[in-house]
C-alpha cells in the first residue's frame, strides 16, 4: 500500500513497489502516446510545489502531470513564502498539510526535506535535494527498460560527479539488478553512506556496484553510459577547481570506443555541452536517449502521484 507514503528516496521502496510504479508509468505513457492525456485520479486534489532551486524539467513535468491527472498545482518559490522571513520548515509543513493533498519539494538540503516530511500529514515528494533525486532515477529505470528490455544484468557506467543523481542511480541499480560502475575524480566519490546502502541492497539482488577513478574502466563493455553536470546548483564558487579536477572525465567519442556497440547515452539535463559531454554524443540519433529520458519524467511522476496521493 503506497497511498500516503513519502517519496524521499528509492531506498525506502521495495523492488515490488518500484516495479509497480514502473508498470503504471508504462501504462500512462501508452495512454499519452495514443492521445488519451487526461485522467481523473487527482480530481479535486491540490498539490503544492515548494521550490528553493530553479527548475525546468522538474517543475514543468510535475505541473503537467498534475494537470493531466485533473489535479491543481500551486507553485511556491522560497521568496514568495514565509520561509524567506524566518518561518520554520516544520511550521510550513504543518500549515500546508491543512490546505493541500501533497507537497512536492525541491530543496538545497536533504535535512529540509526530512523536516518537511516529519511535520506534514500529507505525502512529501522529493523533487531534488543535495543527497537524492529519486524522481530522476525512476525515469532513468523506465528509459533503460524501454531501450534495453530489462534492468537485471545491465552494465551501466556513470562518469562524473558523485552527486545526488549518482546517489539515486546507485540505489536504483542495486534495487533492480543493474551492475553499475561509478567513475569520479579522486575526492568526488559518492557519499560513503550511499555506497554502503547500495552494497546492502545489491547483496539481496545480485547487482554489482563499484566505484572507480577510471572512466575507461567504467565504460568498458557498458550498455548504458550516464553523466551529469560537473558543477551543480549551489557549487558555483567551486567552478574553476571542478573544471580542472574533471579534466579527462568528458563523455566523448574517444571514451565511448570502450563501450558496447549498442550502448545508449543518458544525461538528466541540463547539459553543459563541451564540458561533461561533447555535443556530437549528446545529439547522436543512434545512441543518445536524453530527450526520451526527459519525457519519461512526466510519466513516472504521474505514477508517483497516482499511487501516493
C-alpha positions in Angstrom: 0.0 0.0 0.0 1.7 3.2 -1.2 -1.1 5.7 -0.5 0.1 8.4 1.9 3.8 7.3 1.7 6.5 9.9 1.3 8.8 9.6 -1.8 12.1 10.8 -0.4 14.5 8.1 -1.7 14.1 4.8 -3.6 15.9 3.2 -0.6 12.5 3.3 1.2 10.8 1.3 -1.5 10.9 -2.5 -2.2 11.6 -3.9 -5.6 7.9 -4.9 -5.8 6.9 -1.3 -5.2 9.4 0.1 -7.7 8.1 -2.4 -10.2 4.5 -1.3 -9.6 5.5 2.3 -10.1 7.3 1.4 -13.4 4.4 -0.6 -14.7 2.0 2.2 -14.1 4.4 4.6 -15.7 4.4 2.4 -18.8 0.6 2.4 -18.8 0.4 6.2 -18.5 2.9 6.6 -21.4 1.0 4.3 -23.6 -2.2 6.3 -23.0 -0.2 9.5 -23.6 1.1 8.3 -27.0 -2.4 7.2 -28.1 -3.8 10.6 -27.4 -5.5 9.9 -24.0 -3.9 12.6 -21.9 -6.4 13.3 -19.1 -7.3 11.1 -16.1 -9.5 12.0 -13.1 -7.2 10.3 -10.5 -6.4 13.7 -8.9 -9.8 15.3 -9.3 -10.4 17.8 -6.5 -6.8 17.3 -5.3 -4.3 20.2 -4.8 -0.5 19.8 -4.8 2.0 22.4 -3.6 5.3 22.7 -5.3 7.8 24.2 -2.9 10.9 25.0 -4.8 14.1 26.6 -3.3 16.0 25.9 -6.5 15.3 26.9 -10.1 13.9 24.2 -12.4 12.8 23.5 -15.9 12.1 19.8 -16.3 11.0 19.1 -12.8 8.7 22.0 -12.4 7.1 21.6 -15.9 6.8 17.8 -15.8 5.1 17.9 -12.3 2.7 20.6 -13.2 1.7 19.0 -16.5 1.5 15.6 -14.7 -0.9 17.1 -12.1 -2.9 18.7 -14.8 -3.2 15.5 -16.9 -4.5 13.8 -13.7 -7.1 16.5 -13.3 -5.4 18.0 -10.2 -4.5 21.6 -9.3 -0.9 22.7 -8.7 0.3 25.7 -6.6 3.9 26.8 -7.3 5.8 28.4 -4.4 9.3 29.5 -4.6 11.2 30.4 -1.4 11.0 34.1 -1.9 7.2 34.1 -2.1 6.6 32.2 1.1 7.2 33.0 4.8 10.2 30.7 4.7 12.1 33.7 3.4 11.2 35.6 6.5 12.2 33.0 9.0 9.2 30.7 9.4 10.4 27.2 10.2 10.2 24.3 7.8 8.2 22.4 10.4 5.6 25.1 10.7 5.4 25.4 6.9 4.8 21.7 6.6 2.1 21.7 9.3 0.2 24.6 7.6 0.5 23.3 4.1 -0.9 19.9 5.2 -4.1 21.7 6.2 -4.5 23.1 2.7 -3.1 20.6 0.1 -3.1 16.9 -0.6 0.6 16.6 -1.2 3.8 18.5 -1.2 6.5 18.4 -4.0 9.7 19.9 -2.6 12.9 20.9 -4.4 15.4 21.9 -1.7 19.1 22.5 -1.1 19.5 20.4 2.0 18.0 16.9 2.4 17.6 17.7 6.0 15.0 20.3 5.0 13.1 17.6 3.2 13.2 15.3 6.2 11.9 18.1 8.5 9.1 18.8 6.0 8.1 15.2 5.8 8.2 14.8 9.6 5.9 17.7 10.1 3.5 17.1 7.2 0.4 14.8 7.4 0.3 14.6 3.5 2.8 12.8 1.2 6.1 14.7 0.6 7.8 14.0 -2.8 11.5 14.7 -3.2 11.9 16.8 -6.4 15.6 17.0 -5.7 17.8 17.5 -2.7 21.6 17.6 -2.2 21.5 13.9 -1.3 19.0 12.2 -3.7 17.0 12.7 -6.9 14.6 9.7 -6.8 12.2 11.1 -9.4 15.0 11.2 -11.9 16.2 7.7 -11.1 12.7 6.3 -11.6 12.6 7.9 -15.1 16.1 6.5 -15.8 14.9 3.0 -14.9 11.9 3.4 -17.3 14.2 4.5 -20.1 16.6 1.6 -19.6 13.6 -0.8 -19.7 12.3 0.8 -22.9 15.6 0.7 -24.7 17.2 -2.5 -23.3 14.1 -4.5 -22.3 15.3 -5.2 -18.8 17.4 -4.0 -15.8 18.7 -7.3 -14.5 22.3 -7.8 -15.6 22.6 -4.5 -17.5 26.1 -2.9 -17.2 25.8 0.8 -16.7 28.7 3.3 -16.3 28.2 6.7 -14.6 31.0 9.1 -15.3 31.3 12.4 -13.4 30.5 13.8 -10.0 29.3 11.6 -7.2 26.3 13.8 -6.7 22.6 13.4 -5.9 21.8 11.9 -9.3 24.7 9.4 -8.9 23.5 8.5 -5.3 20.0 7.8 -6.6 21.3 5.8 -9.5 23.3 3.6 -7.1 20.2 2.9 -5.0 18.1 2.3 -8.1 20.7 0.0 -9.7 21.2 -2.1 -6.5 17.4 -2.5 -6.1 16.8 -3.6 -9.7 19.9 -5.8 -10.5 21.8 -3.3 -12.6 25.6 -3.6 -12.5 26.8 0.0 -12.0 30.3 1.3 -12.1 30.8 4.9 -11.0 33.9 6.8 -12.2 34.7 10.1 -10.5 37.9 12.1 -10.0 39.6 11.4 -6.6 37.7 13.3 -3.9 34.4 13.4 -5.8 33.1 9.9 -4.9 29.5 9.3 -3.8 28.8 9.6 -0.1 30.0 6.6 1.9 26.6 6.1 3.5 25.1 5.7 0.0 27.8 3.2 -1.1 27.1 1.1 2.0 23.3 1.2 1.3 23.8 0.2 -2.3 26.1 -2.7 -1.3 23.5 -3.8 1.2 20.7 -3.9 -1.4 22.9 -5.4 -4.1 23.6 -8.4 -1.8 19.9 -9.1 -2.0 19.5 -8.6 -5.8 22.9 -9.8 -7.1 23.8 -6.5 -8.7 27.4 -5.3 -8.6 28.1 -1.7 -7.5 31.7 -0.4 -7.9 33.3 3.0 -7.5 36.4 3.8 -9.5 38.6 6.8 -10.6 38.9 5.5 -14.2 36.4 6.5 -16.8 37.8 3.9 -19.3 37.4 1.1 -16.8 33.8 2.1 -16.1 32.8 2.4 -19.7 34.4 -0.8 -20.9 31.6 -3.1 -22.2 29.0 -0.9 -20.7 25.5 -0.9 -22.3 24.4 2.3 -20.7 26.6 5.4 -20.3 25.4 8.2 -18.0 26.8 11.6 -17.0 25.7 14.8 -15.3 27.0 18.3 -14.9 30.3 18.8 -13.1 29.1 21.9 -11.3 25.6 21.6 -9.7 23.4 24.4 -8.3 25.0 25.8 -5.2 28.5 24.8 -6.2 29.3 27.8 -8.4 32.1 29.0 -6.1 33.9 25.7 -6.8 33.5 26.0 -10.6 37.2 26.7 -11.5 38.5 24.0 -9.3 36.0 21.5 -10.5 36.7 22.2 -14.2 40.4 21.4 -13.5 39.7 18.3 -11.5 37.2 16.8 -14.0 39.6 17.0 -17.0 39.6 13.6 -18.6 36.1 12.8 -17.5 34.2 14.1 -20.5 32.0 11.6 -22.3 33.1 11.8 -25.9 33.6 9.5 -28.8 37.1 8.6 -27.7 35.8 7.4 -24.4 32.8 5.6 -25.9 35.1 3.4 -28.0 35.3 1.3 -24.9 31.6 0.8 -24.6 29.4 -1.9 -26.2 28.5 -1.1 -29.8 24.8 -0.8 -29.0 25.2 1.4 -25.9 22.7 4.1 -25.0 23.8 7.5 -23.7 21.9 9.2 -20.9 22.0 12.6 -19.2 19.5 14.0 -16.7 19.9 17.5 -18.3 20.5 20.4 -18.4 23.8 19.6 -20.2 26.8 21.8 -20.4 28.0 21.0 -23.9 31.7 20.7 -24.3 32.2 20.0 -20.6 30.8 16.7 -19.2 29.7 15.7 -22.7 30.6 16.6 -26.3 27.8 17.9 -28.5 28.1 15.1 -31.0 27.5 12.5 -28.3 24.5 14.4 -26.9 22.9 14.8 -30.3 23.8 11.3 -31.6 20.5 10.0 -33.1 21.6 6.3 -32.8 22.8 6.3 -29.2 21.5 9.3 -27.3 18.2 8.9 -25.5 18.4 12.0 -23.3 15.1 13.5 -24.6 13.2 10.3 -24.2 14.6 10.2 -20.7 13.4 13.7 -20.1 9.9 12.9 -21.3 9.8 9.9 -19.0 9.9 12.2 -16.0 6.3 13.1 -16.9 5.0 9.6 -17.0 6.8 8.3 -13.9 5.7 11.4 -11.9 2.1 10.6 -12.9 2.6 7.1 -11.4 4.1 8.5 -8.2 1.3 11.0 -7.8 -1.4 8.4 -8.5 -0.2 5.8 -6.0 0.9 8.1 -3.2 -1.6 10.9 -3.3 
